[in-house]
Amino acid sequence: MASLICGSVAYDTIMTFDGRFREHILPDQIHMLNVSFLVPGMRREFGGCAGNIAYTLKMLGGDPVVMATVGTDAEPYLDYLRKLEIPTQHIRVLPETFTAQAMITTDLDNNQITAFHPGAMSQSQLNNVKDALGSASAPRLGIVAPDSREGMLHHARQFADAGVPFIFDLGQAMPLFNGDDLREFVELASYVTVNDYEAQVLLSRTAWTSADVAAKVRAFIVTHGERGASIFADGRQYAIPAVQAERIVDPTGCGDAFRGGLLYGIENGLDWETTGRLASLMGSVKIAQQGPQNHWLSREEIGNRFQSAFGYRYA
């Protein structure tokens, strides 16, 4: 079963400053800030929530279909997705725009200054979920991942109108939505996934409890970082343990890797305990590598790591 992944496709340009921002930003001069940093280290990564989720789902053997809007500079990213055998026909290239880009500078204390240009992502509402649902092999599961405000609202409504179950993934889009918006997303969605901070914001803005949200969806999934995750489903709470990572290198994209595991488990009808454990494993695999899409493992190795962590095979 294919999954339609609606969300951002972006470039991440990550630069390293061999100093400390605090030594160059004077608190009493903040009103006239004018600073420049020499960044001898720089790399460019393929990123964006939709791209990251699709990468992990493909690695697991799933069938991701990405729906996004990109700019005229996206051809290297599109070629990369094609080499991974991830379809690109529902990634719309918009003329006279750039692909969404995050420009991140990190200092020696791991403080970061980030500039984000949404570019073509701002027009993601131009895509229509129904355009991907017209064939026998069309996606039968979806996810609305962080994207433009209008795009996320449109795609959630389109999934619901088409009768296609989908995951609502609030993520970095949290500041874009008020309580009424969030209540609508939950009412439309089949699954909701958030981290523990996002969960508190969701519950505060909707004036609902975790039990209220869980009663409205098939599963409410809350991640807790190194403390694992909780899945509220079937009238009970499943405690999902964290998986010890080989090393802690870069948390960027860990949540997306987790969501790739969720989609695979739902696609394949795995029980919630196994689905959560697989998602947890994928997050731990990701954090051991730099960048959001550099953690490729064979399915055999994933299976071996799962068995080592949990004592049984997931497939």
N, C-alpha and C positions, 0 to 999 in steps of 0.2 A: 504494500500500500504506500503510495506516494504522499508526501507532506508538502503543503504549500507554505513557504516561509516568507511572510511579509515583514519587511523591516529595512534597516539601513545597510547599504554597501558603501564602505568608506576606505580611504587611505589613512593610515596612522603614520605620521612622521615623528620619530622619537629622537630627540637630541640630548646630549649629555654635557652639562656644564661642570667643568672641573673646579668648582668653587662653591661658595654658599651664598644664596640669595640675600640672607640677612646681613652679609657684610657689604652689600651694595645698595640695599634699599634702606634709606634712613627714615625712621618713623616720623621725625619732625619735618621732613621734606616730602612727605607722601603726596601733598597737594600739588606738587610740581614734579612728579615722577618722570624721569627721562633716563632710562637705563639701557645698556646694550651688553649682551653676554656672548663671548666667544665659545662656540660649541664644537669642539674638535670631533666629537663622536656623533654620528647620525646614521639612522637606518629607516627604511620605509617598509611598512608592513601592510599586508592586505587585512582589512578589518571590517567593522560594521557588524551589527548584531545578526542580520540575516546571513551574511557571509560566514561569520564565525559558527553559527548554529548549523548551517548546511555542511560545513567542513567536518564537524564531529559526527553528524548524522551519517554522512557519506562514509566516513572511516569505519563506522559500526556496521555498514552494509545496508543502510537505509537508502531511501530514494527521495532526496530533497529536490524541490523545485523552488527557486528563488524568485520573488516578485519585489522589485525595487525600481527606483529612478536614479540614473547616474548621468554624469556629464560627458562631454566629448573627449575627456582624458581617460576614459575608463577602459580602453581597449586592452591594456596589459592585464587588468583584473579579469576582464571577460575571457581572455585567452587562458588565463590561469584556471578559471572555473571550468572551461571546456576540457582542459587537460585532466581535470579531476572527474570528468564526465558528469558534471552538474549542469543541467540545462540552463540556458540563459535567454530563452525566447521571451520570457516575461520580465526581463530587465529592460526597462525603457531608457533609451539614450535621448536626453533632451539637448537640443542645439543651444549654443551660446551659454552653457553653464559648465561649472566644474562638478566633479564628483565630490560628495561630502568628504571633508578632510579635518582631522584633528592634528594639531601641531603642538607637541608636548616637549617641554624642556625640563629636565630633572637635574637637581644639584646633588652635591655629595651627601646631603642629609636626607635624600629621597623626597625633598619637597618638589612640587611640580607647578609649573605655570603652563596652562593649556589655552590655546585659542582654537575654537571650533567653527568651521565654515560649513553650514548645512548644504549649500549649493543645490544640486538637483533634488536632494532629499526633501526640500521644502515643498515640492510639487508631487509627492508620492500619491496624493489622492487621485491623480490622473489614471492610475492603475485600477483595474476592476477585477476583483476576485473571480467573477463569473467567466472571464476570458480564459482562465486556466482550468475550467471545470467541464469542458465540452466534449471530452472523449472517454472511451471506456477505461483508459489508463489514467484518467485525471485524478488529482489528489483527493483523498477522502478524509484528510485530517489537515489542520492548519495551525499556525501560530501567528498572532499579532504581536510582534516584537517592537522595541523602541524605534520610532520613525517620526515623521511630522505629526502634529496634532490632528490635522484633518485627515491625513492618510490612515492613522490608527482608528479613528472613529468610523470612517467609511468602510474600511476593511472588516472591522468587527461586525458591522451591520450587514455587510455583504455575505460573510460566512453564515451568519444566522439566517438570513433570508434564503440562502441556498441549502440550508439544513446540514451544513458541514460542521462537525465539532471542531473547536479550536481552543488553543491555549491563549489566555491573555497574560502577557509578560510586561509588567509595568516598567521596571528598570529605570534607566536614566530619563525616561519621559515623565517621571513623576511630577515635576513642577508644572507641567502643561495642563493638568486636569484638576477640576474641582470635585466636590463630593457628588454632584449630580452626574458628572461624566463617569466617575468611577463606579457608581451604582449601576449605570447603564452597561458598562463593560462587563461587570460581574453577572448581571442578568442575562446578557447575551452569550457569555462564554460557557464552555463546557468544563474548562480547567483554568485555574488561576495560579500563577507562580510568582513569588516575590522573595526578596531576602528579608531578614528580620526587621531591618529598619523600614523598608518599604511597607512591610506588613503593618507596622504601627501607624504609618502615615495613611495607608488605605483604610484601616479601621477607624482612625480619628476622623478622616474626612467624610466617610460614609455613615458614621455613628452606628456601625455594626460591630458585632463580636466575631471572633474566628468561627464560632459555631454557626452564626448567621451566614457567613460567606460559604462555609462548607456545605450548608443545607441547600444552597442555590446552584452548586456545581457538582460535577462528578468527583472532583478532587481539588483541594486547596493545598498547595505545596509551598512551604516556607523553608528557606535555607538559612543555616546558622553558621556559615563559614567552617572553622575548624571543629565546631561542635555538631556537624552533620546537618540533618534536615528533619522536618516533620511533615508528614502527609496526612491530611484529614480527608478520609474517604470511607464510604461504606458504613458510616455511623461510628467510626473509630479513628484513633490516631496511631499512625505508624511512625515509630522512632527510627530514623535512618542514620546509621553510624557514619562518621567521616572515615575516609581512607587516608592512611599516612602517606604523604608524598615522598618520593625519593629525595627531593630537595625543594626548597622554596626559592623560586627565581623571579616569577612575574605573575601577579594575580590577574592581569588584564585578560579578559575573555573567559575566566573560569566559570562565571555564571552562564555564559553562552554554551560552553562545553557541557555543563550540567543539563541545560535545556535540550541539547542534542541527544543526550541519554534518555531524557524523559520522552521525547518524540519516538525514539526507537522502541522503548518499552511499550508505549501505547500502540504504536503501529503493529507490533507483534503480539499483542494480547498478554504481555507478561503481568504477573501479579504486582501489586503496589510495592511490596517489600523488595522484590527483585528489580523493578523499575527504578526505585529510589536508590538502591545500592549501585546499580549500573551508572546512574547519573552522578552519584557521589564519586565513583571511581574515575569517571571522565574528567571531573573537576580537578582531581588530584593529579591526573596525568598532565593536564594542561599547565598547572601551576609550576611544574618542573621545567618548563621550556619558556624561552623568551618569546614574546609576541603571542597574538591570539590564534595563529594558524600554523604552528610549527611542531605540533605534538603527534604526528602521524605514527600509529602502530598498526600492525597486522591484526586481523580479527582473532587469529590464534593467540597472539600475545595478550590481547585484551581479555580473552577467555581465561588464559592462564593467570593473569593478574587478579581477575575476579575470583577465581577459585582459591587463590592464595589468600585473598583478603577475607572471603566469606565461607569457604569450605564446600562450595558446590558450583556447578556450571550453570550459567544463566541461559544457555542454549545448547 
